[in-house]
Amino acid sequence: MEKVQIKKEPDGLNTYSKYCPNVFVAKCEKQHNKGDIIIITTKYGKEIENEVHNYLGQTKDGFYLYSVTRVDGFNSQEMATRKAEKLSGYAKNAENRSMDYYKKADLSESATGIPLGQPILVGHHSESRHRKVIERADNAMRKSIEEDKKAEDYRRRAEYWESRAERINLSMPESLEYYKHKVEECRKHHKDLKDHPEKREHSLSLNYSNKATKDAETNLKMAIKLWGADLE
């Protein structure tokens, strides 16, 4: 198999630039060809290999723009998966801390040596110790509740990123086929609502359907520009 030639450019010549929602493209001082593997330097100085896809035009200051994908396959779906896994780990750790604090809040006789329900014996030599036991248990319970809330927040955020892990957007070449199918579905649904008014759930159903169709068509045009195979 022929080894792919990587174009190693001096630092700063190839950078990422925001092109449209969810999409970062290569901003280059030199021209490249479809299929070239180039090095793009992030704003943090990290160098990443990318494959060039379509030429998107020039900026006012003379840079060339290209749609690109990372050679290592990392994309928005992989990013979402990693974030979900990371947050799930945070949730598990918070749950463990919550349980540890809950155990420390145990006021049973076996844990404290003080009979459960026994009042503080004011003036007795056990008074100070009894008060400290109750204070420690109260603090532990508060921390247990705090950690449980953290765990719930982490779980909620993990679920959000899990839902995005399968989402296709314009940053991926797969969006071309996705939006072709989406446009067909939206057009079919819109025509069905036009032909059968009784299927409209409310007075704005047709308007919403028309907007959804136009949005899908706009996204398809962008997907073709970014990833269309016939473009150079």
Sequence and secondary structure as in RCSB ss.txt:
>XXXX:A:sequence
MEKVQIKKEPDGLNTYSKYCPNVFVAKCEKQHNKGDIIIITTKYGKEIENEVHNYLGQTKDGFYLYSVTRVDGFN
SQEMATRKAEKLSGYAKNAENRSMDYYKKADLSESATGIPLGQPILVGHHSESRHRKVIERADNAMRKSIEEDKK
AEDYRRRAEYWESRAERINLSMPESLEYYKHKVEECRKHHKDLKDHPEKREHSLSLNYSNKATKDAETNLKMAIK
LWGADLE
>XXXX:A:secstr
     EE   TTSEEEEEEETTEEEEEESS   TT EEEEE TTS EEEEEEEEEEEE TTS EEEEEEETT   
HHHHHHHHHHHHHHHHHHHHHHHHHHHHHT  SHHHHSS TT    TTSTTHHHHHHHHHHHHHHHHHHHHHHHH
HHHHHHHHHHHHHHTT   TTSTTHHHHHHHHHHHHHHHHHHHHH GGG SSTTHHHHHHHHHHHHHHHHHHHHH
HH TT  
